[in-house]
Amino acid sequence: MKDHELDEVDRKILSIVQDNGRLTNAELAERVSLSASPCWKRLRRLETTGVIRGYQAVLDRQLMGFGVMAFVNISLTDHGERTCRQFEAAITTMPEVVSCHNTTGQHDYLLHVIAADFNTYSMLVLNRLRALPGVKEILSSLSMRELKHSSKLPFATRR
C-alpha cells in the first residue's frame, strides 16, 4: 500500500495506534468518528497490507538491565555480494544488535547495540563483531545519555 492510498482517516488511525496499540476497537472508532465495523475493517486492511507490521510494548532498557547503548560503525574489507550477505545474515542473529543500517559515507553499516554493562559490550565487540565475515574496521560511540527515543512516524509534520 502506498502513502497516497491512505486517506485522512487511515492516517488518524495510524497516529492513534502508534500512541496506544492497546485501545479497543470501540475506543479507536470513537476517536476517529467511525462506527466499530468500518473502523475494524480499516485497521485490518492496514495490518494485512503491511502498513502496520505489529504491536509491541516499549520497555525501559535500563530497568531491564541494559545499561550500555552504543552506535557502532562497521567497514567491510570488500563490498562483494557474498561478503555483504554473510555479514548481514550474521548480524540478524545477534539480539544485542537492535537495529542495523547499510549506510552511505565512510562506513558501510551502522549498528545500534545494547549491552548489560561495558564489560559485556567489550566482549561482544572483541569476540563476536570482530569475527564477523569481512569486518575491516569497527568504530564505536557510546551513548552517555538518551535524550529522545521514538519509533513513531511524524504524521503531523508530513506534507
C-alpha positions as CSV (number, residue, x, y, z in Angstrom):
1,M,0.0,0.0,0.0
2,K,1.4,3.4,-1.0
3,D,1.1,6.5,1.1
4,H,-1.1,8.2,-1.5
5,E,-3.6,5.3,-1.0
6,L,-4.1,6.3,2.7
7,D,-6.8,8.8,3.4
8,E,-7.1,11.1,6.4
9,V,-9.0,8.6,8.5
10,D,-6.3,6.0,7.8
11,R,-3.6,8.4,8.9
12,K,-5.6,9.3,12.0
13,I,-5.9,5.6,12.9
14,L,-2.2,5.1,12.4
15,S,-1.3,8.1,14.5
16,I,-3.6,6.9,17.4
17,V,-2.4,3.3,17.4
18,Q,1.3,4.5,17.4
19,D,0.5,6.2,20.7
20,N,-1.6,3.3,22.1
21,G,-1.8,0.0,20.4
22,R,-3.9,-1.4,23.2
23,L,-7.1,0.6,22.5
24,T,-10.2,-1.5,21.9
25,N,-11.8,-1.2,18.5
26,A,-14.7,0.7,20.1
27,E,-12.3,3.3,21.6
28,L,-10.4,3.7,18.4
29,A,-13.6,4.0,16.4
30,E,-14.8,6.7,18.7
31,R,-11.6,8.7,18.4
32,V,-11.7,8.6,14.6
33,S,-15.5,9.2,14.4
34,L,-16.4,5.9,12.8
35,S,-18.7,3.1,13.9
36,A,-16.9,0.0,15.1
37,S,-17.3,-2.2,12.0
38,P,-15.8,0.3,9.4
39,C,-13.0,1.1,11.9
40,W,-12.2,-2.6,12.3
41,K,-12.2,-3.1,8.5
42,R,-9.7,-0.2,8.0
43,L,-7.5,-1.4,10.8
44,R,-7.4,-5.0,9.4
45,R,-6.6,-3.6,5.9
46,L,-3.7,-1.6,7.4
47,E,-2.5,-4.7,9.1
48,T,-2.9,-7.1,6.1
49,T,-1.2,-4.7,3.7
50,G,1.8,-4.4,6.0
51,V,1.4,-0.7,6.9
52,I,1.0,-1.9,10.5
53,R,3.7,-4.5,10.9
54,G,2.9,-5.4,14.5
55,Y,2.3,-4.2,18.0
56,Q,4.7,-4.2,20.9
57,A,5.4,-2.9,24.4
58,V,8.1,-0.3,24.8
59,L,10.4,-1.4,27.6
60,D,12.8,0.7,29.6
61,R,16.2,-0.8,28.6
62,Q,17.9,0.4,31.8
63,L,15.3,-1.1,34.1
64,M,15.6,-4.3,32.1
65,G,19.4,-4.3,32.8
66,F,20.8,-2.9,29.6
67,G,22.9,0.0,30.9
68,V,25.1,0.4,27.8
69,M,23.9,1.7,24.4
70,A,26.4,2.0,21.6
71,F,26.3,3.1,17.9
72,V,28.8,1.0,16.0
73,N,30.1,1.9,12.6
74,I,31.5,-1.0,10.6
75,S,33.5,-1.0,7.4
76,L,33.9,-4.2,5.4
77,T,37.0,-5.4,3.6
78,D,35.1,-5.6,0.3
79,H,31.7,-4.9,-1.0
80,G,31.1,-8.2,-2.8
81,E,27.6,-9.7,-2.6
82,R,28.9,-12.7,-0.7
83,T,30.7,-10.7,1.9
84,C,27.8,-8.4,2.5
85,R,25.2,-11.2,2.6
86,Q,27.3,-13.2,5.1
87,F,27.8,-10.1,7.3
88,E,24.1,-9.2,7.2
89,A,23.0,-12.8,7.9
90,A,25.3,-12.9,11.0
91,I,24.1,-9.5,12.3
92,T,20.4,-10.6,12.1
93,T,21.1,-13.4,14.6
94,M,22.6,-11.1,17.3
95,P,19.9,-10.0,19.8
96,E,22.2,-7.3,21.2
97,V,22.0,-5.5,17.8
98,V,18.6,-3.8,18.0
99,S,19.0,-2.2,14.6
100,C,21.4,-2.3,11.6
101,H,21.5,0.1,8.7
102,N,23.5,-0.2,5.5
103,T,24.7,3.4,5.1
104,T,26.4,5.7,2.7
105,G,29.6,7.6,3.6
106,Q,32.8,6.5,5.3
107,H,31.4,3.3,6.9
108,D,29.2,0.5,5.4
109,Y,27.0,-0.3,8.4
110,L,25.6,1.5,11.5
111,L,24.6,-0.8,14.3
112,H,22.5,0.2,17.4
113,V,23.7,-2.1,20.1
114,I,22.7,-2.6,23.7
115,A,24.5,-4.5,26.5
116,A,24.2,-5.0,30.2
117,D,27.5,-3.2,31.0
118,F,30.8,-2.1,29.5
119,N,32.5,-5.4,30.0
120,T,29.7,-7.3,28.2
121,Y,29.8,-4.8,25.4
122,S,33.6,-5.2,25.1
123,M,33.3,-8.9,24.9
124,L,30.6,-8.5,22.1
125,V,33.0,-6.3,20.1
126,L,36.1,-8.4,20.7
127,N,34.7,-11.9,20.4
128,R,31.7,-11.5,18.1
129,L,31.7,-8.4,16.0
130,R,35.4,-8.6,15.0
131,A,34.9,-12.2,14.0
132,L,32.1,-11.4,11.5
133,P,32.7,-12.1,7.8
134,G,34.5,-9.2,6.1
135,V,34.9,-6.8,9.0
136,K,37.8,-4.4,8.4
137,E,37.1,-1.6,10.9
138,I,34.9,-1.1,14.0
139,L,34.3,2.4,15.4
140,S,32.1,2.6,18.5
141,S,30.4,5.6,20.0
142,L,28.8,5.0,23.5
143,S,25.7,6.9,24.4
144,M,26.2,8.9,27.6
145,R,22.5,9.8,27.9
146,E,19.5,9.2,25.8
147,L,17.6,12.4,25.2
148,K,14.9,11.1,22.9
149,H,13.7,7.7,21.8
150,S,10.8,7.0,19.5
151,S,9.8,4.8,16.6
152,K,6.7,6.8,15.8
153,L,6.3,8.3,12.4
154,P,5.7,12.1,12.4
155,F,2.3,12.4,10.8
156,A,1.8,15.9,12.0
157,T,4.9,17.3,10.3
158,R,4.5,15.4,7.0
159,R,3.2,17.2,3.9
